[in-house]
Amino acid sequence: MQRAITDFTRIGFVPPDSLHDAWVLRVPYAYPVYYIGYAEKVRRVKEFLDTNFANLHLVGRTGSFRYMNSDGVIEDALALSNYLTGQMNEYIDVSRDYKVD
Ligand SMILES: Cc1cc2nc3c(=O)[nH]c(=O)nc-3n(C[C@H](O)[C@H](O)[C@H](O)COP(=O)(O)OP(=O)(O)OC[C@H]3O[C@@H](n4cnc5c(N)ncnc54)[C@H](O)[C@@H]3O)c2cc1C
C-alpha cells in the first residue's frame, strides 16, 4: 500500500494524507480468455443474442469479448450512442480491430 500512496502522491493524483485503506478485489472473468475453441462459442452466443434480442447491442470488453483497453471501450460506446441517437448513420464496431481469431 505504501508504494501505491507514494506513486499516487508523486504524480499528483491524490493529496498525501487522503489515502487510509486499500484492498484487493479479485474479479472472476476480468479478462477475455482466448482458449482454443473460444471463437466458435462466442460466435454462437452472439448469434443467439442477435437473433433473439434485436435491440441489444454488445460493446465494451466483456460485451465484445475482445481484449480492449479503456480508450477503445469509450470510443466504441460513443460510436454506438452516436448511432442510436441518430448523430451517425452507421455504427462502426471499434472492437473489430481487436479481433484475434
Ligand atoms: C487488471 C486490469 C488492468 C487493466 N489495466 C488497464 C490499463 O492500464 N489501461 C487501460 O486502458 N485499460 C486497462 N484495463 C482494461 C479496462 O479496465 C477495460 O478495458 C475497461 O474497463 C472495460 O470497460 P467495460 O465498460 O467494457 O467493462 P467494465 O469496466 O468491466 O464494466 C462492466 C460493468 O458491468 C457490470 N456488470 C457485469 N455484469 C453485470 C450484470 N449482470 N448486471 C449488471 N451489471 C453488471 C460490472 O460490475 C462492471 O461495472 C485493465 C483491466 C483489468 C482487468
The ligand as a Gaussian input file, in Angstrom:
#p B3LYP/6-31G(d) Opt

LIG

0 1
 C       -6.437000      -5.834000     -14.043000
 C       -6.806000      -4.948000     -15.202000
 C       -5.968000      -3.913000     -15.550000
 C       -6.289000      -3.064000     -16.602000
 N       -5.450000      -2.031000     -16.917000
 C       -5.791000      -1.180000     -17.894000
 C       -4.954000      -0.060000     -18.187000
 O       -3.920000       0.174000     -17.546000
 N       -5.310000       0.771000     -19.202000
 C       -6.455000       0.570000     -19.918000
 O       -6.744000       1.366000     -20.817000
 N       -7.262000      -0.482000     -19.665000
 C       -6.956000      -1.354000     -18.672000
 N       -7.761000      -2.417000     -18.400000
 C       -8.900000      -2.643000     -19.257000
 C      -10.081000      -1.784000     -18.864000
 O      -10.285000      -1.888000     -17.467000
 C      -11.272000      -2.313000     -19.613000
 O      -10.993000      -2.294000     -20.988000
 C      -12.500000      -1.480000     -19.371000
 O      -12.737000      -1.277000     -18.004000
 C      -13.667000      -2.219000     -19.964000
 O      -14.799000      -1.402000     -19.814000
 P      -16.225000      -2.040000     -19.965000
 O      -17.193000      -0.926000     -19.748000
 O      -16.296000      -2.804000     -21.229000
 O      -16.333000      -3.114000     -18.793000
 P      -16.196000      -2.910000     -17.232000
 O      -15.366000      -1.713000     -16.864000
 O      -15.752000      -4.254000     -16.734000
 O      -17.707000      -2.615000     -16.788000
 C      -18.675000      -3.639000     -16.821000
 C      -19.634000      -3.340000     -15.685000
 O      -20.770000      -4.196000     -15.794000
 C      -21.085000      -4.651000     -14.517000
 N      -21.827000      -5.895000     -14.688000
 C      -21.359000      -7.106000     -15.057000
 N      -22.366000      -7.998000     -15.105000
 C      -23.479000      -7.325000     -14.752000
 C      -24.821000      -7.705000     -14.621000
 N      -25.241000      -8.948000     -14.867000
 N      -25.702000      -6.765000     -14.239000
 C      -25.316000      -5.501000     -14.003000
 N      -24.030000      -5.072000     -14.127000
 C      -23.144000      -5.990000     -14.490000
 C      -19.760000      -4.839000     -13.813000
 O      -19.925000      -4.799000     -12.433000
 C      -18.989000      -3.616000     -14.318000
 O      -19.177000      -2.479000     -13.503000
 C       -7.475000      -3.275000     -17.346000
 C       -8.326000      -4.330000     -16.993000
 C       -8.000000      -5.159000     -15.931000
 C       -8.943000      -6.278000     -15.560000

